[in-house]
Amino acid sequence: MTAAPTEGLQTSPAFTPRVFSGIQPSGGLTLGNYLGAIKRFVEKQDEDYETIYCIVDLHAITATLFEPDVLRRQTRELTAGYIASGLDPAKSILFNQSQVAEHTQLAWIFNCITRMGWMQRMTQWKDKAGKNQQNASLGLFAYPALMAADILVYHATHVPVGEDQKQHLELTRDIAIKFNHDYGVEFFPVTEPVIEGAGTRVMSLRDGSKKMSKSDASDASRINLTDDADTIAQKIRKAKTDPDALPSEVEGLENRPEARNLVNIYAALSDQTVDAVLRDVGGKPFSEFKPMLSDLAVDRLAPISTEMARLMQQPDEIDAILAKGSERARAIAAPILKQTYEIIGMVS
């Protein structure tokens, strides 16, 4: 179906530069979440973008139904992590997804735009459902359409995204293109991914070939954002390394996953390139480099854990921030959803 553009609608392709991203409140924020996502969120709010950041609590229940008190606590903990890391609710819109109904309303439209074959190709669906697809939830299968709605209900032009979500952002682009083509409009932007920097993928401190994860059985494999200064320092001291000194050039990190990981972490925490770090530390043994990394990590991360602990003692403060953010989010989302309904012919 191809329909003529609806008269009087604002379908200009000149979109406001706007960043949107979100994290599931699944508990246990790690250094990987901070360097791979939250730190970048904070940086973007000082650039020439309008920034919208979300706790995607509706996504959190696609595979697991949490105890209600657990989901509430994890939603507040993630909010505290955002704020303690430097995300300013006065600069950015910060809210939890379930408070803005436009997300799910637009998701239904996108469910009808998206093709089954597109969804079946999603790598995360295959990985999470595995051979048990008949018992997986419909939400797990369809959640990439909700993710597209999360982004496009704000006409977001850029999304900071990890490699594991890049395929879903490509689907978001496909949905926008198909909607625009089907209705003969230029209403939704073709959103650009933002993937950059040394700390995009942080690996386990015990095995440099595996991603740092809260689900790893060993707490020593990760740095949690709730770890205090002593715990952070101890985990870095015990991080797995190899016997060779650090190289002076990036090529020297090949086939040295643990060395590469620690250098990447140092580079990301110090806002330097890996090349610049290696120019300074090339030739040093890990016995000298680890104290440097430990001091840097404690300096950057210990204030975050302290502020998170304070905020978690003030749940009303967190809830008020989320409520205010949801009002600001709806002020953007509601008109876009209304125009979407008008384009497709809904009477309102």
C-alpha positions as CSV (number, residue, x, y, z in Angstrom):
1,M,0.0,0.0,0.0
2,T,1.2,3.5,-0.8
3,A,-0.9,6.4,0.4
4,A,-0.7,10.1,-0.5
5,P,0.7,12.4,2.2
6,T,-2.0,13.6,4.5
7,E,-2.8,17.3,4.0
8,G,-1.5,19.8,6.6
9,L,0.9,17.4,8.3
10,Q,4.4,18.5,9.2
11,T,6.4,15.9,7.3
12,S,9.7,17.8,6.8
13,P,12.8,15.7,6.9
14,A,14.6,18.5,8.9
15,F,14.5,16.8,12.3
16,T,15.7,18.3,15.6
17,P,19.0,16.7,16.5
18,R,17.8,14.4,19.3
19,V,19.5,11.5,21.1
20,F,17.5,8.7,22.7
21,S,18.8,5.6,24.5
22,G,17.7,3.4,27.4
23,I,18.9,0.6,29.6
24,Q,16.8,-2.2,31.2
25,P,16.5,-2.1,35.0
26,S,17.7,-5.7,35.4
27,G,19.9,-4.9,38.3
28,G,23.7,-4.9,38.9
29,L,25.1,-2.0,37.0
30,T,28.8,-2.6,36.1
31,L,31.8,-0.8,34.7
32,G,30.7,-2.1,31.3
33,N,27.3,-0.3,31.6
34,Y,29.1,2.9,32.6
35,L,31.8,3.0,29.9
36,G,29.7,1.4,27.2
37,A,26.6,3.5,27.8
38,I,26.0,5.8,30.7
39,K,29.3,7.8,30.4
40,R,28.4,8.5,26.7
41,F,24.9,9.6,27.7
42,V,26.4,12.1,30.0
43,E,28.8,13.4,27.3
44,K,26.0,13.8,24.8
45,Q,24.0,16.1,27.0
46,D,26.7,18.8,26.7
47,E,26.7,18.6,22.9
48,D,24.3,20.0,20.3
49,Y,21.6,17.5,20.9
50,E,18.4,17.3,22.9
51,T,19.0,14.2,25.0
52,I,16.3,11.8,26.2
53,Y,17.3,8.8,28.4
54,C,15.0,6.1,29.5
55,I,14.8,3.2,32.0
56,V,13.1,0.7,29.8
57,D,11.1,-1.2,32.4
58,L,8.7,-2.7,29.8
59,H,11.6,-4.4,28.1
60,A,12.8,-5.8,31.4
61,I,9.8,-8.1,31.7
62,T,10.0,-9.7,28.2
63,A,12.0,-12.7,29.4
64,T,11.6,-12.5,33.2
65,L,8.7,-11.5,35.5
66,F,10.3,-9.8,38.5
67,E,8.8,-9.6,42.0
68,P,7.2,-6.2,42.0
69,D,9.4,-4.8,44.8
70,V,12.5,-6.0,43.0
71,L,11.5,-4.3,39.7
72,R,10.8,-1.1,41.6
73,R,14.1,-1.2,43.4
74,Q,16.1,-2.0,40.2
75,T,14.3,0.9,38.4
76,R,15.3,3.3,41.1
77,E,18.9,1.9,41.3
78,L,19.3,2.5,37.5
79,T,18.0,6.0,37.9
80,A,20.4,6.6,40.7
81,G,23.2,5.2,38.6
82,Y,22.3,7.6,35.8
83,I,22.3,10.7,38.1
84,A,25.3,9.7,40.1
85,S,27.3,9.3,36.9
86,G,26.5,12.9,35.9
87,L,23.3,12.7,34.0
88,D,21.5,16.0,34.8
89,P,17.7,15.8,34.8
90,A,17.7,19.6,34.1
91,K,19.7,19.0,30.9
92,S,18.3,15.7,29.8
93,I,14.9,14.1,30.0
94,L,15.1,11.1,32.3
95,F,12.1,8.9,32.9
96,N,10.9,5.3,33.0
97,Q,9.2,3.9,29.9
98,S,6.0,2.6,31.5
99,Q,5.0,6.1,32.5
100,V,4.7,7.2,28.9
101,A,1.9,5.3,27.2
102,E,2.8,6.6,23.7
103,H,5.7,4.0,23.6
104,T,3.3,1.1,23.6
105,Q,0.7,2.8,21.4
106,L,3.2,3.4,18.7
107,A,4.6,-0.1,19.1
108,W,1.3,-1.5,18.1
109,I,1.4,0.5,14.8
110,F,4.9,-0.8,14.3
111,N,3.8,-4.4,15.0
112,C,1.6,-4.0,12.0
113,I,4.3,-2.4,9.9
114,T,7.1,-5.0,10.8
115,R,7.3,-8.3,8.9
116,M,7.6,-11.6,10.6
117,G,10.7,-12.5,8.6
118,W,12.4,-9.4,10.0
119,M,11.7,-10.4,13.5
120,Q,12.8,-14.0,13.0
121,R,16.2,-12.9,11.8
122,M,16.9,-11.1,15.1
123,T,20.0,-12.7,16.6
124,Q,18.9,-11.9,20.2
125,W,15.6,-13.6,19.6
126,K,17.4,-16.7,18.5
127,D,19.9,-16.6,21.3
128,K,17.4,-15.9,24.1
129,A,14.6,-18.2,23.0
130,G,16.9,-20.9,21.7
131,K,15.2,-24.2,21.0
132,N,12.4,-23.2,23.4
133,Q,10.8,-20.7,21.1
134,Q,7.2,-22.1,21.6
135,N,7.4,-21.3,25.3
136,A,9.1,-17.9,24.9
137,S,6.9,-14.8,25.5
138,L,5.4,-12.9,22.6
139,G,7.0,-9.8,24.2
140,L,10.5,-11.3,23.7
141,F,9.7,-11.9,20.0
142,A,8.1,-8.5,19.4
143,Y,10.2,-6.2,21.6
144,P,12.4,-4.9,18.8
145,A,9.2,-3.2,17.5
146,L,8.8,-1.6,20.9
147,M,12.4,-0.6,20.8
148,A,11.8,1.1,17.5
149,A,8.8,2.9,19.0
150,D,10.9,4.0,22.0
151,I,13.2,5.8,19.5
152,L,10.9,7.0,16.9
153,V,8.1,8.3,19.1
154,Y,10.6,11.1,19.9
155,H,11.9,11.4,16.3
156,A,15.3,10.6,17.7
157,T,18.0,11.1,15.1
158,H,20.9,9.4,17.0
159,V,21.1,6.4,19.4
160,P,24.2,5.5,21.4
161,V,24.1,1.8,21.1
162,G,26.3,-1.2,21.8
163,E,27.2,-3.8,19.2
164,D,24.7,-6.2,20.6
165,Q,21.8,-3.8,19.9
166,K,23.1,-2.6,16.5
167,Q,20.8,-5.1,14.6
168,H,17.8,-3.8,16.4
169,L,18.6,-0.2,15.4
170,E,18.9,-1.4,11.8
171,L,15.4,-2.8,12.2
172,T,14.3,0.6,13.6
173,R,15.6,2.2,10.4
174,D,13.8,-0.4,8.3
175,I,10.5,0.3,10.0
176,A,10.9,4.1,9.6
177,I,11.7,3.6,5.9
178,K,8.8,1.3,5.3
179,F,6.3,3.5,7.1
180,N,7.5,6.6,5.2
181,H,7.3,4.7,1.9
182,D,3.9,3.1,2.6
183,Y,2.3,6.4,3.4
184,G,4.2,8.6,1.0
185,V,5.7,10.8,3.8
186,E,9.0,11.7,5.3
187,F,7.6,11.6,8.8
188,F,10.1,9.3,10.8
189,P,13.8,10.0,10.7
190,V,16.2,7.2,9.7
191,T,18.0,7.1,13.0
192,E,21.8,6.9,13.1
193,P,23.7,4.6,15.5
194,V,26.5,6.2,17.7
195,I,29.2,3.5,18.4
196,E,32.5,5.0,19.4
197,G,35.4,4.9,21.7
198,A,37.7,2.5,23.5
199,G,35.3,1.5,26.3
200,T,32.4,0.5,24.1
201,R,32.9,-3.2,25.0
202,V,34.3,-3.9,28.4
203,M,35.5,-7.5,29.1
204,S,35.7,-9.7,32.2
205,L,38.6,-9.0,34.6
206,R,39.0,-12.8,34.8
207,D,38.8,-13.7,31.1
208,G,39.5,-11.0,28.5
209,S,37.6,-13.0,25.8
210,K,34.2,-12.7,27.6
211,K,32.1,-9.6,28.0
212,M,31.9,-8.1,31.6
213,S,28.5,-9.3,32.9
214,K,26.5,-9.1,36.1
215,S,25.5,-12.7,35.5
216,D,29.1,-14.1,35.8
217,A,29.3,-16.4,38.8
218,S,32.5,-14.6,39.9
219,D,32.0,-11.1,41.4
220,A,35.8,-10.6,40.8
221,S,35.1,-10.7,37.0
222,R,33.4,-7.2,37.1
223,I,33.5,-3.9,38.8
224,N,30.0,-3.0,40.0
225,L,29.0,0.7,40.2
226,T,28.0,0.0,43.8
227,D,31.6,-1.2,44.7
228,D,33.4,1.0,47.2
229,A,37.0,2.3,46.7
230,D,38.7,-0.7,48.4
231,T,36.8,-3.2,46.4
232,I,37.5,-1.5,43.1
233,A,41.2,-1.4,43.9
234,Q,41.3,-5.0,45.0
235,K,39.5,-6.3,41.9
236,I,42.0,-4.4,39.6
237,R,45.0,-5.8,41.6
238,K,43.7,-9.3,41.1
239,A,42.6,-8.9,37.4
240,K,44.1,-11.5,35.1
241,T,47.1,-10.4,33.0
242,D,50.0,-12.0,31.1
243,P,53.7,-12.0,32.0
244,D,54.8,-9.5,29.2
245,A,55.3,-5.8,29.6
246,L,52.8,-3.5,27.9
247,P,53.5,-2.6,24.3
248,S,54.1,0.9,22.9
249,E,51.8,0.3,19.9
250,V,48.3,-1.1,19.5
251,E,49.5,-3.9,17.3
252,G,51.3,-5.3,20.3
253,L,48.0,-6.0,22.0
254,E,47.0,-8.6,19.5
255,N,46.3,-12.0,21.0
256,R,46.6,-10.4,24.5
257,P,42.9,-10.0,25.5
258,E,43.4,-9.2,29.1
259,A,46.1,-6.6,28.4
260,R,43.9,-5.1,25.7
261,N,40.9,-5.0,28.1
262,L,42.8,-3.2,30.9
263,V,44.3,-0.7,28.5
264,N,40.9,0.0,27.0
265,I,39.4,0.6,30.4
266,Y,42.3,3.0,31.2
267,A,41.8,4.8,27.9
268,A,38.0,5.2,28.4
269,L,38.3,6.3,32.0
270,S,40.9,8.9,31.2
271,D,39.3,10.1,28.0
272,Q,42.3,9.2,25.9
273,T,42.8,7.0,22.9
274,V,44.5,3.6,23.3
275,D,47.4,4.9,21.2
276,A,47.9,7.8,23.6
277,V,47.8,5.5,26.6
278,L,50.4,3.1,25.1
279,R,52.8,6.0,24.3
280,D,52.8,6.7,28.1
281,V,52.8,3.2,29.5
282,G,54.6,1.2,26.8
283,G,57.3,-1.0,28.4
284,K,55.8,-0.9,31.9
285,P,55.0,-4.2,33.6
286,F,51.6,-4.8,35.0
287,S,53.0,-4.4,38.5
288,E,53.3,-0.7,37.6
289,F,50.3,-0.3,35.4
290,K,47.7,-1.8,37.7
291,P,48.3,0.7,40.5
292,M,47.9,3.5,37.9
293,L,44.6,2.0,36.7
294,S,43.4,1.4,40.2
295,D,44.0,5.0,41.2
296,L,42.2,6.2,38.1
297,A,39.2,3.8,38.6
298,V,38.8,4.7,42.2
299,D,39.0,8.5,41.4
300,R,36.3,8.1,38.7
301,L,34.0,5.4,40.2
302,A,34.0,5.7,44.0
303,P,32.1,9.0,43.9
304,I,29.4,7.3,41.8
305,S,28.9,4.5,44.3
306,T,28.7,7.0,47.2
307,E,26.1,9.1,45.4
308,M,24.1,6.1,44.3
309,A,23.9,4.9,48.0
310,R,22.7,8.3,49.0
311,L,20.0,8.5,46.3
312,M,18.8,4.9,47.1
313,Q,18.0,6.2,50.7
314,Q,15.8,8.9,49.1
315,P,13.3,6.9,46.9
316,D,10.8,9.8,46.8
317,E,13.5,12.0,45.3
318,I,14.1,9.5,42.5
319,D,10.4,9.0,41.9
320,A,9.8,12.8,41.6
321,I,12.6,13.0,39.0
322,L,11.1,10.2,37.0
323,A,7.6,11.7,37.2
324,K,8.9,15.1,36.0
325,G,10.8,13.5,33.2
326,S,7.8,11.5,32.0
327,E,5.8,14.8,31.7
328,R,8.5,16.3,29.6
329,A,8.8,13.1,27.5
330,R,5.1,13.0,26.8
331,A,5.1,16.7,25.7
332,I,7.3,15.5,22.8
333,A,5.8,12.0,22.2
334,A,2.1,12.9,22.3
335,P,2.1,15.2,19.2
336,I,4.2,12.7,17.2
337,L,1.8,9.9,18.0
338,K,-1.2,12.1,17.1
339,Q,0.4,12.9,13.8
340,T,1.1,9.2,13.2
341,Y,-2.6,8.3,13.8
342,E,-3.6,11.1,11.4
343,I,-1.2,9.8,8.7
344,I,-2.6,6.3,8.9
345,G,-6.3,7.4,9.0
346,M,-7.3,7.0,12.6
347,V,-10.2,9.3,13.6
348,S,-9.4,11.3,16.6
